[in-house]
Amino acid sequence: MNSQIPRNISANDLHVWLLKELNEPVLVDVREDQELEMAPFPFQVVHLPLSKASIWGLEIPRELKNKQSVVVICHSGIRSWNFASWLIAKGCSSEVWNLEGGIDAWSVQVDPSVPRY
């Protein structure tokens, strides 16, 4: 299934997916360093801050090439949606998802111990 736009996934649905531990997606966090320090995502992520795209952006990072499923995370779901759209345009993965509402939604809906900012 390779759609032309990212599919949104809610924080609750992503949480269920991650807890199943079957066909886990690659989680890509595009927030900046200080954002990760303030509110780290509680699962392992590939950190690709958008401000450093000039460093890694010439080609898709090897961690993402040909992966089955990729979920992109940011603060509120806007930067991640844009990055997910870029991944689709580059033909990165068969499924590219955007965490709808970002880490903020995760904090509100799933894990209130993740600080909101």
VENDA-V627480 format. One record per backbone hydrogen bond with DSSP energy under -0.5 kcal/mol. CO is the residue of the C=O (numbers start at 0). NH is the residue of the N-H. E is the energy in kcal/mol with one decimal. If there is no record, write none. Layout:
CO & NH & E
CO & NH & E
//
This chain:
0 & 2 & -0.6
6 & 97 & -2.7
8 & 99 & -2.4
9 & 13 & -2.4
10 & 14 & -2.4
11 & 15 & -2.2
12 & 16 & -2.3
13 & 17 & -2.7
14 & 18 & -2.1
15 & 19 & -1.6
16 & 20 & -0.9
16 & 21 & -0.5
24 & 26 & -0.5
25 & 27 & -0.6
25 & 70 & -2.8
26 & 28 & -0.5
26 & 45 & -3.3
27 & 29 & -0.6
27 & 72 & -3.2
28 & 47 & -2.2
29 & 49 & -1.7
31 & 34 & -0.7
31 & 35 & -1.9
32 & 36 & -2.1
33 & 37 & -1.9
34 & 38 & -2.6
44 & 46 & -0.7
45 & 28 & -2.2
45 & 47 & -0.7
48 & 51 & -1.9
49 & 52 & -1.7
51 & 54 & -1.8
51 & 55 & -1.6
52 & 56 & -3.3
55 & 58 & -0.8
60 & 63 & -2.4
60 & 64 & -0.8
63 & 66 & -1.4
66 & 93 & -1.0
67 & 94 & -1.1
68 & 25 & -2.6
69 & 96 & -3.3
70 & 27 & -3.0
71 & 98 & -2.5
72 & 29 & -2.7
73 & 102 & -2.8
74 & 103 & -2.1
75 & 100 & -0.6
76 & 80 & -0.6
77 & 81 & -2.1
78 & 82 & -2.5
79 & 83 & -2.9
80 & 84 & -2.2
81 & 85 & -1.8
82 & 86 & -2.4
83 & 87 & -2.1
84 & 88 & -2.3
85 & 89 & -1.8
86 & 91 & -2.4
87 & 90 & -1.5
91 & 65 & -1.3
91 & 66 & -0.5
94 & 69 & -2.2
95 & 6 & -2.2
96 & 71 & -2.5
97 & 8 & -2.5
97 & 99 & -1.0
98 & 101 & -2.1
100 & 103 & -0.5
100 & 104 & -1.6
101 & 105 & -1.8
102 & 106 & -2.4
103 & 107 & -2.0
104 & 108 & -3.3
105 & 109 & -2.4
105 & 110 & -2.6
110 & 113 & -2.0
112 & 114 & -0.7
//
